[in-house]
């Protein structure tokens, strides 16, 4: 029984740390420009991370994110582009940015009706998504902590 509790405790600790360094990527286009924002699960930006753009599994651009974890380029594209971001400690994230395959008349119509993103809107979207994910992680950590405390109490009582 003691061994089972100890094993469960260490498994919970190990799984908690797996959420700590997830690399999230958010990308969108505006006026033919590609914008990429990268951040970890706690909201800290992925500073100076290697960013690579692939078109049909061929590398088309290799760059680094800035100190805010952001990157933008005027690269012209029409089919889906895979964005891969790697951090120096090995954390990696991928995002598929779908291509713009609209006709000229559709582009004209859609440009009039689509809302443009600015930094404040992007930050608000990121914050909302982080808050959703952090709620789950906080609950998970709380349950794991309680199980750990009860496990320690059970170990001490059985001595």
N, C-alpha and C positions, 0 to 999 in steps of 0.2 A: 504494500500500500504506500509506504513511504517513497519507494522508488518511482511509483506511478505519479505521485504528486510532484516530485522533483522534476521528472521528465515533462509533465504538463506545464509546469511553471516555466521551464526553459523554452519550451515550444512557443508559449505565449509571448515571451520576451523576444524571441527571434522573429516572430511574425509581426510584432509591433514595429520593429526596426525596418522591416521591408517597406512600410508605407512612408517612412521618413524622407526618402530621397527620390521619390517618383518624379520624373521630369515630364512636365506638361508643355504642350505646344499648341498655340492658337495662331492660325494664319488666315488672312483674307486679302482680297484685292480691292483696290480703289483707283479709278482712273488709269488702269493698265499697270499699276505698280503693285508689287507683292509686299505685304507687311507680315512679319513674323514676331510673335512675342513668346518668350520661353520663361518658365518659372517652376520652382519646386512646389511640393504639396503645401508647404507652409507659407507660400507666397513670395519667397525671396527669388529675385531674378537669377537666371543662369548667366552669369557674367562671363564674357569672353569664351563662350562655348563654341565648339566647331559646328558649323552649320553647312550641310551639303544638300544641294538640290539635284534630283534625278529626274530625267525624262526617259521613260521606257528603259529603266535600269542603266542608263548611261549618265554619268556624272556631268552636269552642265555648269555647276557653280560650287565653289568651296569658299566659305567666308567665316567670319567670327561675329558673335553677337556683341552688342555694346555693353556698357556698364548697367544698363537698365534691362538687359536680357532681350533686347529688341534688334531687329534687322529689317531693312527694306531694300528693294532693288527695282529698277525699271525694266527688268528682263521681260522680253516679249514671249508669250506662251499661248498655246491653244489647247493642248491636251493635259490630262492630269499630271501633276508634278508631285513627286514624293519628297518631303522635307524631312531630313534626318538631323537631329541635334545630339551631339555627344559632349558630355562633360569630362573633365580630365580624370576623374575617379572611376570612369566607366559607366556612368548613368547615361541612358540612351532613350530618346523618344522619337516617334515618327508621326507624321501627319500627311495625309493625302489631300492636296489642293486640286479640286476638279477644274478642268479646263473651261475656257470661255468659248463655247461653240455656237454663239448666237449669230444670226444674220445681221446685216447692217441695220435693217429696219427694226429688228428686235433690240439691238444694242441701243438705238436711239430712244425707243420707248422705255426700255428698262432703265436707262440712265436718268430719265426724267422722274421715274417713280421710286427708285431705290434711295434709301436714306444713306447718307455718307457717314462713315465712322470717324470719330476723332479720338484722341487719346483718353478723354474723360469717359466716353462711352465704352471703349475697350477695357479700361480699368474697372468700370462698373460691372461689366460682364464677367471679367476675371474674378473680381471679388465675390460676386454671387455664386459662381461655380465653386470657388474655394470654400466659402461658408457651407455649402451643401456637403462637400467632401469632408470638411473638418468636423462637422457635427457627427458624422459616422465614426470618424477616427476618435473623437473625444469619447463617444459612447463605448467604443471598443477598448480604449485604454482604461476607462473607468471600470468596465467589467473585468478586464484582465488584472487590474490592480486589486480589486476586491477578491478575485480568485486567488491571487498571490498571497494576500494577507490571510485569508482563511486557510490556505495551504500551509503557511508558516505557523499559524496557530495550531493546526492539526498536528504538525510535526512536533511542536513544543509540548503539546498535551500527551502525545504518545511516548515521550521519553521517560 
